[in-house]
Amino acid sequence: MSSLSQNPQRPEMPSSRRGSGSVVLPSGQTLAYHTRTQDEEDLPHANKKTMADHLRKYDSLFTLTPQRMRMIVEAFRDTLETGLQKKGQIVPMIPTFVFGWPTGEEKGDFLAVDLGGTNLRVCLVTLQGEGKFELTQSKYRLTEEQKQEEGQKLFDFCAECLGNFVKSNIVSAGGKIEEGKNIPLGFTFSYPCSQERIDHGELIRWTKGFGAPNTEGHDVAAMFREALVKYEVPVTLEALINDTTGTLIASHYVNPSTKIAVIFGTGCNAAYMEKLPAIEKLGNLGEGSADEMAINCEWGAFDSFEHEHLPRTKYDIIVDETSNKPGEQSFEKLISGRYLGEILRLVICELIDEGVLFLGQNTYKIEIPYVFDTAFLSLMESDPTDELLMIIGIFTHFFALETTLAERQFFKALAKLVGRRAARLSACGIAAIVNKMGYLEEGCSVGADGSLYNKYPGFADRVHEGLVDIFGVKGKNIVTHHAEDGSGVGSAIIAAMTKNRKDAGIFVNV
Ligand code: BGC
């Protein structure tokens, strides 16, 4: 019992076993309390047997059978097809106006701005032809406040950073940019935008926790152009692109067997090259001819609102309902780096509530939403020591919690379940595109990028395993590889392709 509970003046405490919470005092003030749930010095810990029992339960909740995966693939494929036929679908299958593959001979200096989920990056890319390039870049971390403040302010910040980057890279400052020269710019904006032309894009909805007002429903290319004028940045915005489209083009530039690109990072999404006649909803493009166009699937929205196909656990439902966009991005919420740590944290909190974990310890630090970074999952999974010293470190250092070996083994196994489910669901998305495009027999390369893909141990192997579970041995024909820098290099190549296309008089109005 905590000493607070012996105080007769104390307001009613909620009946949680957790070590923290808050109560509203009669004065209207809120009092936060942090208590130990038991007073014993010798802390009772969950033993090996109880942890193993719990693990069995979570194992069945988070494991996807091959049969279930095939059902998901089927529904996914239908969704992709409907998105190509009709405008305004939940998975919007966005025509990008990137017509076909690069030749590898695109050349010149280009600027690229990449507004991602975590960072803003500005790059100067020199395309040298033969699939070669040079890149200079600066990165700026976005604050949580910036993600929620007025949309125009966000674009002003991008323009200001780009302006500073240009100044520090002019020839007189030792850089490559000639003073007074107007440079073509590719703007990578990694949120769903419906495009009427390549240099236009109306934000359908914010994802990945962004919520800047007065941006949804607006043309973000126009907002960025306004900011570029305000900060007198000497550039011409040639193309607004999605990170997946950039990744598709950049990966193909250096590895022509690439046919699909996927991002598994803070968010998740895919792009691929589609035959023009298959994009039924596409209107008249004007003068010109082309066979193909890249499609930005925005597959993170798969099964949003209806929740018919994906295996959501109660933790996934909590993540969804407490997000700033309930109901939306259902597929992404089961897969991407923004959410995996939170899913695991919610399981831990449930076991704290049930009195299984951390009895007698002060658990308030781990009870804060989103405090459990997805990077911890990778670290826990890759802890090579018998004692699981890395896991000891995470829990003591970040959450001031002591753990037993049995608990640490449980956490490691739990991280594996959550990470494995994400990889297998990702395989379902890739398989849906492979199925739709008929790539299984001939095989194809999938350019993949994002923190989860690059840093989570075994993520790629599990995607490959998932593909074999779906397709049998032929699944081995589909191979993911680390993609080239899509939002920097890809954006520059697309800006170059667009300039070349328009100079050649092909579809000049889009
Ligand atoms: C966005 C996509 C983006 C993906 C990966 C998602 O949340 O909707 O546009 O490609 O994240 O960055």
Boltz pocket constraint, residues with backbone or C-beta under 6 A from the ligand:
constraints:
  - pocket:
      binder: B
      contacts: [[A, 117], [A, 189], [A, 190], [A, 191], [A, 192], [A, 205], [A, 207], [A, 208], [A, 242], [A, 243], [A, 244], [A, 263], [A, 265], [A, 266], [A, 267], [A, 268], [A, 269], [A, 270], [A, 298], [A, 300], [A, 332]]
      max_distance: 6.0
